[in-house]
Amino acid sequence: MKKWLGVVLAAAWLVAGCNTIEGMGKDISKAGDKIEEAAKKK
């Protein structure tokens, strides 16, 4: 049961967060930029 819940939540996140592969790439790129900025501050 918990496995299915995880699958459903992951699918919902992917559909809601970025409707295309391009959108997903942009989201990942933004996350990478934030990590890079945080690393430079230290």
DSSP file (Angstrom, degrees, kcal/mol; ACC not computed):
  #  RESIDUE AA STRUCTURE BP1 BP2  ACC     N-H-->O    O-->H-N    N-H-->O    O-->H-N    TCO  KAPPA ALPHA  PHI   PSI    X-CA   Y-CA   Z-CA
    1    1 A M     >        0   0    0      0, 0.0     4,-1.9     0, 0.0     5,-0.1   0.000 360.0 360.0 360.0 -45.6    0.0    0.0    0.0
    2    2 A K  H  >  +     0   0    0      1,-0.2     4,-2.2     2,-0.2     5,-0.2   0.856 360.0  57.0 -65.5 -33.5    2.8    2.5    0.9
    3    3 A K  H  > S+     0   0    0      1,-0.2     4,-2.1     2,-0.2    -1,-0.2   0.928 107.4  47.1 -62.9 -44.3    4.6    1.6   -2.3
    4    4 A W  H  > S+     0   0    0      1,-0.2     4,-2.7     2,-0.2    -1,-0.2   0.883 109.2  54.4 -64.8 -38.1    1.6    2.6   -4.4
    5    5 A L  H  X S+     0   0    0     -4,-1.9     4,-2.6     1,-0.2    -1,-0.2   0.921 108.7  48.9 -61.7 -43.0    1.1    5.8   -2.4
    6    6 A G  H  X S+     0   0    0     -4,-2.2     4,-2.4     2,-0.2    -1,-0.2   0.902 111.7  49.0 -62.1 -41.7    4.7    6.8   -3.2
    7    7 A V  H  X S+     0   0    0     -4,-2.1     4,-2.4     2,-0.2    -2,-0.2   0.925 112.7  47.3 -63.9 -45.1    4.2    6.0   -6.9
    8    8 A V  H  X S+     0   0    0     -4,-2.7     4,-2.5     2,-0.2    -2,-0.2   0.917 113.1  48.1 -64.2 -43.9    1.0    8.1   -7.1
    9    9 A L  H  X S+     0   0    0     -4,-2.6     4,-2.3    -5,-0.2    -1,-0.2   0.905 112.1  49.4 -64.9 -40.7    2.6   11.0   -5.2
   10   10 A A  H  X S+     0   0    0     -4,-2.4     4,-2.3    -5,-0.2    -2,-0.2   0.920 112.2  48.0 -63.8 -43.3    5.7   10.9   -7.5
   11   11 A A  H  X S+     0   0    0     -4,-2.4     4,-2.3     2,-0.2     5,-0.2   0.906 111.6  50.0 -64.1 -41.6    3.5   10.8  -10.6
   12   12 A A  H  X S+     0   0    0     -4,-2.5     4,-2.7     1,-0.2     5,-0.3   0.898 110.2  51.0 -63.7 -40.3    1.4   13.7   -9.3
   13   13 A W  H  X S+     0   0    0     -4,-2.3     4,-2.9     1,-0.2     5,-0.3   0.925 111.0  48.0 -63.2 -44.5    4.5   15.8   -8.6
   14   14 A L  H  X S+     0   0    0     -4,-2.3     4,-1.5     1,-0.2    -2,-0.2   0.905 115.3  44.1 -63.9 -41.5    5.9   15.2  -12.0
   15   15 A V  H  < S+     0   0    0     -4,-2.3    -2,-0.2    -5,-0.2    -1,-0.2   0.913 120.7  39.4 -70.6 -42.7    2.6   16.1  -13.8
   16   16 A A  H  < S+     0   0    0     -4,-2.7     3,-0.2    -5,-0.2    -2,-0.2   0.887 117.3  47.7 -75.8 -38.9    1.9   19.1  -11.6
   17   17 A G  H  < S+     0   0    0     -4,-2.9     2,-0.3    -5,-0.3    -3,-0.2   0.886 128.5   3.8 -74.3 -40.5    5.5   20.5  -11.4
   18   18 A C     <  -     0   0    0     -4,-1.5    -1,-0.3    -5,-0.3     6,-0.1  -0.901  54.5-163.6-153.0 116.8    6.5   20.3  -15.0
   19   19 A N  S    S+     0   0    0     -2,-0.3     2,-0.3    -3,-0.2    -1,-0.1   0.618  76.6  38.0 -79.4 -12.7    4.3   19.3  -17.9
   20   20 A T  S  > S-     0   0    0      1,-0.1     4,-2.0    -5,-0.0     5,-0.1  -0.879  83.4-112.2-133.8 165.9    7.1   18.7  -20.3
   21   21 A I  H  > S+     0   0    0     -2,-0.3     4,-2.4     1,-0.2     5,-0.2   0.872 119.4  56.2 -62.9 -37.1   10.6   17.3  -20.3
   22   22 A E  H  > S+     0   0    0      1,-0.2     4,-2.1     2,-0.2    -1,-0.2   0.920 106.4  49.4 -61.2 -44.0   11.9   20.8  -21.1
   23   23 A G  H  > S+     0   0    0      1,-0.2     4,-2.2     2,-0.2    -1,-0.2   0.894 109.8  51.0 -62.1 -40.8   10.1   22.0  -17.9
   24   24 A M  H  X S+     0   0    0     -4,-2.0     4,-2.4     1,-0.2    -1,-0.2   0.900 108.5  52.5 -64.8 -39.8   11.7   19.3  -15.9
   25   25 A G  H  X S+     0   0    0     -4,-2.4     4,-2.3     1,-0.2    -2,-0.2   0.896 108.9  49.8 -61.8 -40.5   15.1   20.2  -17.2
   26   26 A K  H  X S+     0   0    0     -4,-2.1     4,-2.4     2,-0.2    -1,-0.2   0.904 110.0  50.8 -64.5 -41.6   14.6   23.8  -16.2
   27   27 A D  H  X S+     0   0    0     -4,-2.2     4,-2.0     2,-0.2    -2,-0.2   0.917 112.1  46.5 -62.4 -43.5   13.5   22.7  -12.7
   28   28 A I  H  X S+     0   0    0     -4,-2.4     4,-2.3     1,-0.2    -1,-0.2   0.889 111.4  52.4 -66.2 -39.0   16.6   20.5  -12.3
   29   29 A S  H  X S+     0   0    0     -4,-2.3     4,-2.3     2,-0.2    -2,-0.2   0.908 108.3  50.2 -63.8 -42.5   18.8   23.3  -13.6
   30   30 A K  H  X S+     0   0    0     -4,-2.4     4,-2.1     2,-0.2    -1,-0.2   0.902 110.0  50.6 -62.4 -41.3   17.4   25.8  -11.1
   31   31 A A  H  X S+     0   0    0     -4,-2.0     4,-2.0     1,-0.2    -1,-0.2   0.910 110.2  50.1 -63.3 -41.5   18.0   23.4   -8.3
   32   32 A G  H  X S+     0   0    0     -4,-2.3     4,-2.4     1,-0.2    -2,-0.2   0.885 108.1  53.2 -63.5 -39.2   21.6   22.9   -9.5
   33   33 A D  H  X S+     0   0    0     -4,-2.3     4,-2.5     1,-0.2    -1,-0.2   0.908 108.3  49.9 -62.4 -42.0   22.1   26.7   -9.6
   34   34 A K  H  X S+     0   0    0     -4,-2.1     4,-2.2     2,-0.2    -1,-0.2   0.898 111.1  48.9 -64.8 -40.4   21.0   27.1   -6.0
   35   35 A I  H  X S+     0   0    0     -4,-2.0     4,-2.1     2,-0.2    -1,-0.2   0.909 111.5  50.0 -65.1 -41.5   23.3   24.3   -4.8
   36   36 A E  H  X S+     0   0    0     -4,-2.4     4,-2.0     2,-0.2    -2,-0.2   0.910 110.1  50.0 -63.8 -42.7   26.2   25.9   -6.7
   37   37 A E  H  X S+     0   0    0     -4,-2.5     4,-1.5     1,-0.2    -1,-0.2   0.913 110.4  50.0 -61.4 -43.2   25.4   29.3   -5.2
   38   38 A A  H  X S+     0   0    0     -4,-2.2     4,-0.7     1,-0.2    -1,-0.2   0.884 109.9  51.0 -64.0 -38.0   25.3   27.8   -1.7
   39   39 A A  H >< S+     0   0    0     -4,-2.1     3,-0.6     1,-0.2    -1,-0.2   0.871 107.8  52.5 -67.4 -36.5   28.7   26.1   -2.3
   40   40 A K  H 3< S+     0   0    0     -4,-2.0    -1,-0.2     1,-0.2    -2,-0.2   0.814 102.2  60.1 -69.2 -29.7   30.3   29.3   -3.4
   41   41 A K  H 3<        0   0    0     -4,-1.5    -1,-0.2     1,-0.2    -2,-0.2   0.750 360.0 360.0 -70.2 -23.5   29.2   31.1   -0.3
   42   42 A K    <<        0   0    0     -4,-0.7    -1,-0.2    -3,-0.6    -2,-0.2   0.475 360.0 360.0 -88.5 360.0   31.1   28.7    2.0
